[in-house]
Amino acid sequence: MRDEPYIVGLTGGIGSGKSTVASLFSALGAATVDTDAIAHALTTRHGRAIEAIRALMGADLISPDGSLDRCATRQRVFSDKAAKSQLESILHPLISEEVEATLGTSVVRLAPYTLLVVPLLFETNSYRARARRTLLVDCAVSTQLERVRRRSGLGVDETKRIVAAQLPRAVKLQLADEVIWNGEGLTALGVQTDRIHRFYMQQGATEV
């Protein structure tokens, strides 16, 4: 068992298909640590972040079932930078804590490599510094917009605002070590994933 897992930072814009790609790598044997999934768990009913959000940001951001009202929260943080900072001050330390705890488990340490899924990987120095390689899931902006609208029911303007708030595709393409193009269907996605998986297996094996 290696002292430190071989970490690949997986990122991509909203609607790019990060979760789909991560699941394909997981099926091939990679361990996966997903910061979005951790954030979601922290903000479900009885999640560790809920009472802090209620106390600092108000009960109007908490749904009747006790979980975070994601629609109300999204509207608040996109219109109020101070609210965005407040939410981040609560969530980021808790997410980091969970990430470190998961990276220390035997499941991760025994895996050939680990995907650390971070939507804002290139904007987050602490996570980027942990990654030996960075993998970008990329697709056309029009595809992003359509996927986000279809799965979330958001309006066109709000969807465009969310996409525009993220780091531009061109910048991410320059920063990434590897890129997966997610615009040609699941078969093409699987071929790319398999090729890059074999490369990461080789890389991880050299550092055991």
C-alpha positions in Angstrom: 0.0 0.0 0.0 1.5 3.4 -1.0 1.8 6.2 1.5 -0.1 8.6 -0.7 -2.7 7.8 -3.4 -1.9 8.7 -7.0 -4.5 11.4 -7.5 -5.9 12.6 -10.8 -7.9 15.9 -10.6 -11.0 15.5 -12.8 -12.8 18.7 -13.7 -15.2 20.2 -16.3 -17.8 22.9 -16.6 -21.4 22.4 -15.4 -23.1 20.0 -17.8 -19.9 18.6 -19.2 -20.5 15.1 -18.0 -18.0 14.8 -15.1 -20.2 12.3 -13.2 -20.7 10.1 -16.2 -16.9 10.0 -16.9 -16.1 9.4 -13.2 -18.5 6.4 -13.2 -16.8 5.0 -16.3 -13.4 5.2 -14.6 -14.8 3.8 -11.4 -16.1 0.8 -13.4 -12.5 0.2 -14.6 -11.2 0.2 -11.0 -10.3 3.7 -10.1 -11.3 5.1 -6.7 -13.4 8.3 -6.9 -13.7 11.2 -4.4 -16.4 13.6 -5.6 -16.5 17.0 -3.9 -20.0 17.7 -5.4 -21.3 14.5 -3.8 -19.7 15.5 -0.5 -21.3 18.9 -0.6 -24.7 17.4 -1.4 -24.3 15.0 1.6 -23.4 17.9 3.9 -26.5 19.8 2.9 -29.1 17.1 3.1 -31.4 16.8 6.1 -29.2 16.4 9.2 -26.1 17.2 7.1 -23.2 18.7 9.0 -23.5 22.0 7.2 -27.2 22.6 7.7 -27.3 24.2 11.1 -24.4 26.5 10.3 -26.1 27.7 7.1 -29.3 28.3 9.1 -27.5 30.3 11.8 -25.4 32.4 9.4 -27.5 32.8 6.3 -31.1 32.4 7.6 -33.8 29.7 7.7 -35.2 30.8 4.3 -32.4 28.8 2.7 -33.6 25.6 4.4 -36.4 23.5 2.8 -39.3 22.2 4.9 -37.8 18.8 4.8 -34.6 20.1 6.6 -32.3 20.0 3.6 -30.7 23.0 1.8 -33.2 24.7 -0.6 -30.9 24.6 -3.6 -33.0 26.9 -5.8 -33.2 29.6 -3.1 -29.5 29.3 -2.4 -28.5 29.5 -6.0 -30.5 32.7 -6.5 -29.0 34.2 -3.3 -25.4 33.5 -4.1 -25.6 34.6 -7.7 -27.0 38.0 -6.7 -25.0 38.5 -3.5 -21.2 38.0 -3.4 -21.2 38.3 0.4 -23.7 35.4 0.6 -21.5 33.4 -1.7 -18.5 34.0 0.6 -20.6 33.0 3.6 -21.7 29.7 2.1 -18.2 28.9 1.0 -16.8 29.7 4.5 -19.1 27.0 5.8 -18.9 24.4 3.1 -15.2 24.5 2.0 -13.6 23.5 5.3 -16.1 20.6 5.7 -15.6 19.4 2.2 -11.9 19.5 2.6 -12.2 17.5 5.8 -14.2 14.8 4.2 -11.9 14.7 1.2 -8.8 14.1 3.4 -10.7 11.5 5.4 -11.7 9.6 2.3 -8.2 9.8 0.8 -6.9 8.1 3.9 -9.1 5.1 3.6 -7.8 1.7 2.5 -10.3 1.6 -0.4 -8.5 4.6 -1.9 -5.0 3.6 -1.0 -5.4 0.2 -2.5 -6.8 1.5 -5.8 -4.3 2.0 -8.7 -5.2 5.7 -8.8 -7.9 8.0 -7.5 -10.1 10.5 -9.3 -10.6 13.7 -7.3 -13.6 15.3 -8.9 -13.6 19.1 -8.4 -15.7 21.3 -10.6 -13.5 24.3 -9.8 -10.2 22.4 -9.8 -8.2 25.0 -11.6 -9.5 27.8 -9.3 -8.8 25.8 -6.1 -5.1 25.7 -5.4 -5.3 23.2 -2.5 -6.9 20.5 -4.6 -4.9 21.2 -7.7 -1.7 20.9 -5.7 -2.7 17.3 -4.7 -3.2 16.1 -8.2 -0.4 14.5 -10.2 -2.4 14.9 -13.4 -5.4 16.9 -14.4 -8.2 15.6 -16.6 -10.8 17.9 -18.2 -14.1 16.7 -19.5 -15.0 19.1 -22.3 -18.0 19.7 -24.6 -19.4 22.5 -26.6 -21.0 25.4 -24.6 -24.3 24.8 -26.5 -24.3 21.2 -25.2 -23.6 22.3 -21.7 -26.5 24.7 -21.8 -28.9 22.1 -23.2 -27.9 19.5 -20.6 -28.2 21.9 -17.7 -31.6 23.1 -18.8 -32.8 19.5 -19.4 -31.8 18.2 -16.0 -32.5 21.2 -13.8 -35.4 23.0 -15.5 -33.5 26.3 -15.2 -34.3 29.1 -17.7 -32.0 30.0 -20.5 -30.7 33.2 -19.0 -30.0 31.6 -15.6 -28.2 28.7 -17.3 -26.1 31.0 -19.3 -25.2 33.0 -16.2 -24.0 29.9 -14.4 -21.9 28.8 -17.4 -20.4 32.3 -17.9 -19.4 32.4 -14.2 -17.0 29.5 -14.6 -13.5 29.6 -16.0 -13.6 29.8 -19.8 -13.2 26.6 -21.8 -10.1 27.9 -23.6 -8.3 28.5 -20.3 -9.2 25.0 -18.9 -8.0 23.4 -22.1 -4.6 25.0 -21.7 -4.3 23.9 -18.1 -5.4 20.3 -18.4 -2.9 17.5 -18.9 -5.5 15.2 -20.5 -8.9 16.1 -22.2 -11.9 13.9 -22.8 -14.4 15.2 -25.4 -17.9 14.4 -24.3 -19.8 15.4 -27.4 -20.1 12.2 -29.5 -22.0 9.7 -27.3 -21.3 7.1 -24.7 -19.4 4.7 -27.0 -16.8 7.4 -27.9 -16.6 8.4 -24.3 -15.9 4.8 -23.3 -13.1 4.5 -25.8 -11.4 7.7 -24.6 -11.9 6.7 -20.9 -10.3 3.2 -21.5 -7.3 4.7 -23.2 -6.6 7.3 -20.5 -7.3 4.7 -17.8 -4.5 2.5 -19.1 -2.2 5.5 -19.1 -3.1 6.3 -15.4 -2.6 2.7 -14.5 0.9 2.9 -15.8 1.6 6.1 -14.1 0.3 4.9 -10.7 2.2 1.6 -11.0 5.5 3.4 -11.3 5.0 5.1 -7.9 4.0 2.2 -5.8 
